[in-house]
Amino acid sequence: MSTLGISSDSLTTESNFPVPSSRSSPDSKIHKLPKQSLSSYLKSLDSAFSKISSRVGAIDTIMRGGLARGKVTEISGPPGSGKTSFGIQFAISAVLEQKQVLWIDTASCVPLSRLLAGLPSSFSRNPEALDSYVKHLQISSLAKLLILFMRPPAYLKDFDVIIIDDITTLLSSGFAYFVAKPSTKSVSAADRTQRAEDHTTKRSRAATELVNALSRLAAQYDVAVLLLGKMVSRIFAGQRARLVSVLGEEGDATSPVTTSIWTRLYLFRNDVLFDNPASHIHSKPSLQRRQTAKRGVPHACAIKCAGVNYENASLSVFRIVNTGIADTDEWFDEFIVREPSNETVIHESREASHQFTEIFGSFNDSERSDSFVSAKQQLSEGSQDEIGDVTQHSPDQIASEAETIIPTNYTNKTEISDSEEEDIGDWSDIDISELLS
Amino acid sequence: MADIFSVLPDYSSDDYDLLNTFSECNLLAADLASLSSSVDALARRTRRSQVELRSFFNSYEEELKKGAIENGPVGISTCMNLLQRSHEKPVLRFFSTGDSRLDMSLFGGKGIATGCITEIVGESSVGKSTFLTQLCVSVQLSPENGGLNGDAIYISTESGLSTHRLNMLISSFRARFLDDRERLSADRVHYVGCRDLEEQDHILQFQLPAFARTRNIGLIVLDSIASHYRAEHFGSGPSAMYVRGNELLKTASVLRRLAKECKCAVVVANQVTDLFRLEELVQGAVSSASVMTLTQQSQMSQATEKYLRAPSDMPASSLQQSESIDFSRSFEEEEAELLASMNEEEQEADFDVLEMDLQSRFYTGWNWLSDASSEADYVPGSQGKTSAMGHVWSLCVSQRIVFKRETIEMDYDLGRGKRTIGVVFSPYFESGKMVEFEIDNEGVREVPQ
């Protein structure tokens, strides 16, 4: 058959289609994108080959495989939420798959030692090997970043992954020199909004041009583009300030996120209240469910994936580690293992923690939100039964930030009690900061 | 183009008239870059011929590409000069804080990073200026002893550098690092004071780069960024915040450029402000909305009522409502409360995890939520502290280090407790750990556990 890259099993369905042959003139070849049949394209969309995995199960799940090639992915969050760590994680993944990475710095320099820590020691001993996979560019102004992608030099097409850390620094300060024209008349409300608008208009225009240029580049050369952005604050009329991505939100008319960004992840921190399975050892019914809050746990939320906006966003927790990010079932293990307990408890909790990731891992688009809600519901239902003597506290409480992520199977593990009679100890004695370190 | 010389310092053009036209139309360097694909629209706007504009764009693009883009990407190991190919300073270096134990606990054994803006935030008299003075000394050390063998520049907006303290630290370091006795000197710390924002801008934009080219600079200290912004009156209301934010962004980009050009560390001290109660926040917003139309005002008051009636997610408001403040609330009680409130479904309806006040507790250095139940940060009437200069400034810095001091109740007075230091966020180091430190004649040192 004449088209390129068709696998044999798709031939049967395509053989009746009038596929244009590749006998096109040499001149037009330069201007055409590579041809591919629709079904093989759809297949390749979801195939592992076209994604750079994050090597973290939960994150791969919410991103449907990881960083998509040929597309622009955006990860935004407030300072300290794990954006650079995500970048490092993907950079390491790409190098391990022997792909070429371009890291573009705008504010701080890339944490090189963290990159090396996640790679085999041969890279640390021989930095030239690292140089052959990862290249670096430092861009100090928005004008330069725009020109780099609007008039892309030839070397950009040799890369498989381009990571920009971060876009907010340049987009915010690129227009800081914009001085509103002084008006001779008294400043009217209309005038003031006019000036404010200009600044926002400039920024959205620059963001649109940049993202469109990036998505063209990504599609043309099959590059996975990862944009890391700090969230900016936006005051909505009548409400308080909220953090949003610097590129705008889904509803904005002037934002490029609707058309040009394939996957969007929001990173943030939140308190997590979870169940300690070891507490089932307690014989007293009122103390059976002991909750512990882990403060400031990093969360990743995919608000858009594979071009589809999520009504009920898919959420996952993760851990920030030196080499990037890590899975949370490791974290669960670590937490349990620190407790003086017998092996049965550890064994059971490991099993339970695998089920924990299973719950998150089994999310599909439709089922995702349902499973999440049911876990929450289970907690609130279960807790009403068991903690009967909780005194009434005033409604304005801490809890609105605390989410509950409960692996539903924990509640059923009563056989942990086994032979363990000794008291685990008072939870308040434990230094949580020690656990968090 | 007002900012052409900050983007392209060596730009020269035959047609300054065209640049003037761009300025009049309020077009900045980045605007022109983004408009480079729509020359006809630009021609209409500036009333210039397309031919003229196209030739401008050709030279403009060429200029922009000069340097990093033209040369192309380099191997990443050159960031830290791992292959030691070049005699130039690498972009990313680290230098010790002066206390090796502190370096090990908080900074991965390395120390303060160059090439980016590091912020030190803390209340007054917690030890920020002493720490900055110590950095000015430790940067002069030779690389074998953890320094950069560089000079330090101290820009003061407040009370100035204490020369007494500086000399004490120098003699203490000389005693510790005998082979660097000759290297350490007060002459290598260059001091400049600035009295207002205009002077500060001028120093940072013009005087400092010129000065830095004559010496090997390792560290630039700005103590502090907040004092002038707080002193100067920008107006009131949202437009004032916008103007102040712009000034901050300009200052930050100048500092960043300095850090990259001189390949030095830039450490900025910041102050602390109180975070006020929910109702006060909203009232403040309502009162500053003096030019809003009637419909907007009614919308705002509806929203205000909704927030005031809705269960507040601030723990301190419950503290303030109760008669006595119980600091001994145990962890369990807190968790039991959490659980109780989880049962109420309507709590979750208005909950927006990305609200700035909720997220800010993770990156300002003060988690007013968890801290409110301990004595550490409780100040009557407020709900805790936050770093000054707002979210805009938090985005400008790459690293934030927080200095805290416990206040303990002692009879009739609030006494001073232990001092702690920790990394709030950093691309290089782990955050969240607070270590205790002390200050004496030797400087700032971690208290051994």
Interface residues (C-beta under 8 A of the other chain):
Chain A: P78 P79 G80 S81 T84 L102 W103 A107 S108 C109 V110 P111 L112 S113 R114 L115 P127 E128 L130 D131 S132 V134 K135 H136 L137 Q138 I139 S140 S141 L142 A143 K144 L146 I147 L148 M150 R151 P153 Y155 T168 T169 S172 S173 G174 F175 A176 Y177 F178 V179 K181 A189 R192 A196 D198 H199 K202 R205 A206 E209 L210 K230 M231 V232 S233 I235 A237 G238 Q239 R240 A241 R242 L243 V244 Y266 F268 R269 N270 D271 L273 R290 Q291 T292 A293 R295 G296 H299 I320 N322 L379 S380 S383 Q384 I387 V390 T391 Q392 H393 S394 P395 D396 Q397 I398 A399 S400 E401 A402 T404 W427 S428 I432 S433 L436 S437
Chain B: A2 D3 S6 V7 N26 L28 A29 A30 D31 L32 A33 S34 L35 S36 S37 E61 L64 K65 A68 I69 E70 G72 P73 V74 G75 I76 S77 T78 C79 M80 L82 L83 V91 L92 G108 A113 G115 C116 I117 P238 S239 Y242 N246 L249 K250 A252 S253 R256 R257 K260 L281 V282 A285 V291 M292 T293 Q296 Q299 M300 Q302 A303 T304 Y307 P311 S312 D313 M314 P315 S317 S318 Q321 S330 F331 E332 E334 E335 A336 E337 L338 L339 A340 S341 M342 N343 E344 Q347 E348 D350 F351 D352 V353 L354 E355 M356 D357 L358 Q359 S360 F362 Y363 N367 L369 S370 H391 V392 S394 L395 C396 V397 S398 Q399 R400 V424 F425 P427 Y428 E430 S431 G432 K433 M434
